[in-house]
Amino acid sequence: MESIVKHAQGLVYSLICLMPSVYQKASLNAILGLFLEAQGHPYPEHTQVKSASALSRFLNHYNWSTRGLIRATRLSILGQIAKHRPSKRVPLKILIDLTTLEKSGKFLHLSNPTPNEPDPWVRILNGKRGLHLVVLYLVYGEWRVPWSFRVWRGKGYSSPSDLACKLLGTVPKQLTQGKTVIVLADTEFSTVKFFNAVRAKSWRIVVGVRNNRKLQDGRTVKQLYPHGKRGQLILLEGLSTPLTISWFWLKRADSKRELRFVVSSHPYSGAYLVMLGRKRWAIEGFFKTIKHRFGLHCFGQSTKLGVYRWLILSLLSYLLAHWIDQWSFPPILDWKATCDLTLSVLFPSVLWLKLLRYLQISADIAARHGFEIILKPIPT
């Protein structure tokens, strides 16, 4: 799988070429190296390669094309998948969910409306204060791709379900053409509009529904249990097409069990529908990794542009590490080890600068033990 590494190296090179100055090229290298330390707290002041103020200017003020970076990354993703496409029988799974990047500080520029920024980003949803993202995540064979996201701006703006409908339109046809496409989502997105948006694309939908959701005959979904049959057809209120329904007991953290329901536009068996519905939890694993390893929630920038760039670069770092893990055989299955390998393969200059910095601050320790650190170039 050496071609995957070359493709990743090509992507990094093309992204660096997008930077308009040598200074910004170095800043891009530094901040990606910071994310790939995989410690979960990539604060700019922790970098050993550039100053925190330099990275802040790079994120918030410098004039480089964020859209160009996204476009180049997506083209590279499509190129990777085209060269290493899974079997035709493997469906493309589109996972959609909402995650909250909790914030406890003031964040006045993100919390309070102003004439220049009338729509604050930091809001309270389901009792959690922070930045709320609706994320579209692709699972295609062994590929795991965070493809796109939208920020929920609060009451009076597009709902999470509306944002999810918009995200569906970002999936390129070359990925879906001739493929079985399954859209998996949580109960938050079981709206009539979302059902119709998926149906209009002739994709299959597997989504959770609340137990108080009404059927066309006036009953609630919960009344189907225990006398109903898993895998039976139902008609939800507001929808004209029948859906297959199944249910299962979910064990919660407090050891209590909760009855959950899942529906599908395809006539799967009851047991298989439950198994397929559980595949949605793959995006929860991604959220845990991107936050606790790549610091998605650690943004603290002074502008919305800076926050947006932070989120993009965090997702990019995850993607690069995932590619390198795909290349290693057998897969490392350890994000810290994977990120160390990614740094050595894609960003050796960052590792070298970190080593030089370490040697510089450790010179007095060597001197106390009677040693002197001298670096000499290798003769050619």
Salt bridges, closest charged atoms under 4 A:
GLU37 OE2 - LYS354 NZ 3.25
ASP97 OD2 - ARG280 NH1 2.82
GLU117 OE1 - LYS304 NZ 3.09
ASP119 OD2 - ARG153 NE 2.38
ASP119 OD1 - LYS304 NZ 3.29
ASP162 OD1 - LYS193 NZ 3.22
ASP217 OD2 - ARG219 NE 2.92
GLU258 OE1 - ARG252 NH1 2.49
GLU258 OE2 - ARG260 NE 3.25
GLU284 OE2 - ARG280 NH1 3.56
ASP340 OD1 - LYS336 NZ 2.82
ASP364 OD2 - ARG368 NH1 3.62
